């Protein structure tokens, strides 16, 4: 893989430097691979990946079982599937830096799990094991490395389960009777030679005996690249921006520890596997039959390489390409031929692109495409033809528009009006195209389960001829523009529905059965559209008007409509689907763009279904001051419930400014992420002492995100305690407490229907002046009382809560709204005491 110097992948196609070309040339001489396995984005050891890929020059990949969609987000409001899209792209941005490849399984990140048995039960062990086996058969690693131990320990259940699955798949991948349908897809059984556990450095105790571990310093320096692998690894890990994982570069020794978990019985020297990861393994072309000419040619090409004239290496690379046809190993042959192709393109300075005049297209419409190639070397290259993929053609079963050329390449540009096929798949992440199961993404084609993303159906294959050799170069059809700040930008052309139907919210809250407005924005992607817009509601629900006529001139024009929705009672829930009808076609999806500077813009199609939920609630408080935390949607949910929420700037949080509000809510992780909020802690406590109410939602306090200031008026310590079972029983430590009785009487029913978890980062110790209210625990664990702390301070009230209101309120959980209403009203008079 030729390393890109643009981590977000949104810039123009990159021309590798001569140093990168020479490193890739040397990598051609290594025939070995390593698969690293863990559970989430950010679990991978980027120090090790960078070292293996760029020092040992091994084909290296990271298999993340999940896409991280169950975590938190420090850079935006995206949660759930959208967060998984961002974290997938962050992993790809990281791999563009450290040089490794990226794979996944269908497993969903359903949130923190303490127990690997629970994890495997929710995921569906057999399905995820099959995906791990497929990744092994597809990648064919010599060595597998797990980030975590397969033995249960003090870590996330997903972590332990990832190692257990990797260890079982180590054997199962070689068994042809295990998921034989994978073999019908063209894969072959594969037995890796060894599997190791890479011990995490942060879990090693100061006085621990590590004599049983293999030790390896992975932080060498690459003169060709001009940086150490620790520097490269830090840049790679810093791509996990949604998790706040930016780290400093490391230039000194970085020692990693490994323990052998299992070895193939065919390993000739059993003790060698215990001495070193690759001890006794031949990872050169000597392991292949009839490969001696390849080894000899590569040695000569490397010795003769001229950085100032890399194109002079092309004849040697063409000889290597011919020699590769003689080896029998299909997997390595095809992979190395692809590396040779990329090197020839790089050595020739061959610039190839296919650019569209518009950023989006509707299936069945036309798209103006400009395909161009530029040969910036002295090598003679002919362009035989260009094949535009995704075309509507007269020949049934084909989607390729072939443009014959047969001309020498200096600079070639061909313009074509591409008629796009009517059955092209729409642009949305392939793992989100179908509704998921609780623990597993559903895919129409399970053979794509390991793919981070799929190639766009709109692409161009440029077929070149170099000294009698055919060379095919693929490029997606992209749209490019010039940003006045970032410069030239690229993005794949989006294949979109003709009409986008976007409700203003995925959850419509109707407190006390009140009539609420539902705003809907529709947009025409290309040609003019006319028809009707309606909300399809369950029996008993009233929606007015019954429909709106719509007429849009097309080309991105949007229009807004407002429906009035009334539930059948004060307590009701139902699915409301917003549908635009245009002729015989129905459209019920919205087009969302996820935009962050460190990743390419992502397009996701969301269902236009709205979850309507009505419930009884007594608010008491009218106005709420809100200090937002990262990725915080609680304020918007409170507005839906009828509160007048005023967002407070982090700057100027003085006791005088806060005095205008009866209650101030602090968003999740605000103390972790904002120096201004930390500096305002004395003012917040003065506000409480003067009679105000502060409700502080969870913050973390660990090695990655330590707290540097107190949060409340009296000491309490936040730990890592949490309750991950969203159905866990909740009891009341003080049944008569005002938080449970006023203004809403809270009962067992208010804790039904919660999503993902009860809460996280509970208080683990606290001053005696705090009162506890709730007790809960995961099955088989000790009861926890630190989810909700209440204290009087002066004339006011302070509350800390680790309950996951940031998930429950946006999901429309009635009991969570009712309990939060009590927290907001906790300082109002003495009612209910």
Helices and strands as residue ranges (DSSP letters): H 18-27, E 33-38, H 46-54, E 59-64, H 81-98, E 101-104, H 116-123, H 125-139, E 143-146, H 157-172, H 181-184, E 194-199, G 201-203, E 214-217, E 221-222, E 227-228, H 229-237, G 241-243, E 255-263, H 272-275, G 285-287, H 292-304, G 307-313, H 314-324, H 330-347, E 351-356, E 360-361, E 366-374, E 382-389, E 400-408, E 411-419, G 430-432, G 446-448, E 459-466, E 469-483, E 487-492, E 494-495, E 499-503, E 507-511, E 516-524, E 529-536, E 542-544, E 548-552, E 558-566, E 572-582, E 585-587, E 589-594, E 602-607, E 609-615, E 623-627, H 634-640, E 644-647, H 655-658, E 663-666, H 670-673, H 675-679, H 681-689, E 693-697, E 716-718, E 730-732, H 738-741, G 748-751, E 763-766, E 771-772, E 774-776, E 788-793, E 796-801, H 805-808, H 814-824
